[in-house]
């Protein structure tokens, strides 16, 4: 075999043989785990907003080859969030991580090495139109001063708050500021969304920081998807029943 032909074969094999490593990082939520690329390999463009996909979101799964493979090959995964160099998985509380992690690590390692896109070009248009996402977001019209305050809030979230949230396997999206009440609307994603300490993070972490730097901020409210609102109401009903029985 000629040297030229050997060199050509070698170049073709390099992408398949390059070292790609995935490590796991714990999160404040025991049912969420962060899987991160340690070699600079990206699942989507750096700094792009994270996207959340549930195992029931058939229209979104069709436009995410990575999500389709994870939900098919890793039973017990209820939802995932795709960041730029990481994926956060939320699992069924009855499933142990030992049953999930090895398969996810193998799958992600192969996927990152292949260089394939985690999301199709049409994903974001489908994501924005999907039922159940962002339907409860309030709309506000700002004058010049109010727009400046809104921009300051968004910048503070992007530069000071979001990096810390992402370190814990979550993400945060700014959804608006009500100039009449001083209320900031946010949407938590990934591990932080369903974490038992999410309310603490929201009130004592995010709200405190925003109030410290921007005096117009009076309150922080988390935007919930419709199904999350239903689940919260059912939980509140259950709590009232338990309280009634114990009294």
N, C-alpha and C positions, 0 to 999 in steps of 0.2 A: 504494500500500500504506500502511495507517495506521501511525502511530508505535507504537501499542500492539502491533500485529502484528510490527513490526520488532524491538521490544524482546524479545518472546517468542522469536523466532527466534534472537536474539543470545544469550539466556540458554541456549537449548538447545545452541548451538554452543560455548559457553565451555569445557565439560569436554573437548571434542575438540581445542581449540586451545591449552589451557594448556601452558606450557612444562614439559616433563619431560626431564630429562637423565640419562643413564647413563654412568658412567666405569668404566674397568677399572683394577684394581690388581694388581700382581704379588704372588705369594706365594712362600714358600721352596720350593715344589714347582713345578718347571718345567712340569708337565702339569696344573696347576690355576691358574685365574684367577678373581679376584673381580670381579663386576659389581655396582656399588653405585649406588643412587639418590642424586642430589645435591640433590634438591628437597624432601626430607622425605616423599616418597611411600613408603608401606609395603606390603609384600607380606603381612605378617601383623602381629598386635598387637605393639607395642613390648615387647621383653624376653621374648617367647615363646621357648621352646626351638627351636633350629634342627632341621630334619628333613632326613634324607638319603634320596634315592631313586636306585636304580640303574636302568639302562635295561632290566633284566630283571624289575623289580618291577611286573608287570602290574596286580596288585590295587591298588597304591598309585598308579600312573599314572592309573588310572581316576578317582581321587578328587583329582587335581591337574591342572586344566586347563593350568596353566603348564608343568608337567613334560611333559605330553603334547605340547604344541606344540614345546617345545625339542627333545625326542627325535625328533620327526617331522621338523622343519624344519632341524635342525642335526646332520647326520650326523657321527659321530666323538666325540660326547659320551657318556661311559660312565656318569657319575653326576653328580648335582647335590645341593647343599645349599641349602635355602631358609631364610634368616634373616629378620629383620624388614625391613630396608631393603636387603638384598643377596642375591645368588645366587652361590655358588661352583660352578664347573664343573670336573670332571675329565675330560680327554679321552684318547683313544687316543694313545699316544706316537708313532705313525706319522703322525698328522695334525698339520698346522701350525696355529697359532692364527689365521693370516691366513684360513684356510678356515672358521673357526668364529666368531670375534669379531664381524665386521660383522653377520651374521645374528642373533646373540644380542642385540646392542645394539638393533637395529631392533625385534626381537620384544619385548624388555623395555620399551622406550620406549612402544610401542603399548599394551602390557598395563597398565603403570602409569597411562597416561593414561586408559584405559578405566574404571579403578576396580574392575575385577573381582577377585574373591578368587583367590588363588593355590592355596588348598586348600579342598576342599568341607567342609561342616559335619561329615561323617562320617569325615573323613580320620584323625583321631587315634585313633578306636576301631579302625579298620582297621590303622593303623600299629602299635598296641600288640599286635594279634593276629597280625601277619604273621610267617610262619616265617622264621627266620634273624636276627631282631632280638632282642637282649637275652636269648637263651636260656641264655647262659653266666654270667649274673650271680649271684654267690653271695648267700645270704640270711643275715642275722644278727639275733639277738634281743639288744637292749641293755638293761642296767640303767640307772638314772638317770644315773650318772657317764659311762657309755659313750655314752649318747645325747647328752650335753652335748658330748663330744669329737667325735662325728659331726656335730653341728650346727655346731661351730666349723670343722671341715674344709670343710663345704659352704659356709659363709658366706665363708671365705677364697677358695675357688675361684670363687664367684660375683662377689665384689667386686674381687679382685686378679688372679686368673689368667685368668678367662674373657674379660674385655675385651681383653687382649693377644692371646689366641688368635684372637678374632674379627677383630681388626685384620689378621691374617695370612690371613684367608679360611677359618678353621676354627671349630670350637666344641668344647666339652668338657662332658661330663656326669658328675656324681658318681654312682657306683654302689654305694658302700658302704665300710665300714671294719671290718676284722677286729680286734677288741680283743685276741684271743689272740696274734696275730703282729705287730700294728701296721701291717698292710698296707692301703693305700688302693687301691680299685679305681676306675678311670676309663675313660671311653670317648671317644676322640678322633674328630672328624668333619671332613668337608670336606678342605681342602688339607693340614691337618696330619696327617691319618690315613695318607695314603700317601706322605708326604714322607720323603726319605732321612734327614732330621735329626730325625725324630719321636722316636727313642730318646733323642737328646740333649736335646730339649725336655722329654721325660718325666722323665729322670733328673736332669739338671743344672739344669733350670729349675724344673719343678713340684715334684719331690721335694725339692729343696734348700729351696725356699720353705716347703713344708709342715713339714719337719723343723725349720726355723728358728723358726717360730711355735708349733708344737705338738709337744712333746717325745715324745708317745706314738707319733707316726708314725715307722715304721722303713723302710718300703718303699712304692713305688708301682708298680702293675701295670696294664697296659692290657688292657681287655676286647676280645676280637676276635670277630667274627661267625664262624660255622662255616666258611664258604667261605674266609675270611681265614686261619683256622687250617690248613686244607688246603693253601692256597697257600704258607704259611710252612713247613710240613713238606716240601713238594715242593722248595722253594728250599734248605732245609737238606740234603736228600738230594743235590741237584745240587752243592752246595758240597763235600760229602764226597767225591763222585766225582771232582771236579776236583782236590781236594787229594790224593787217592789216586794220580791219574795223574801229578801233578807231583812226587810224592815217589819 
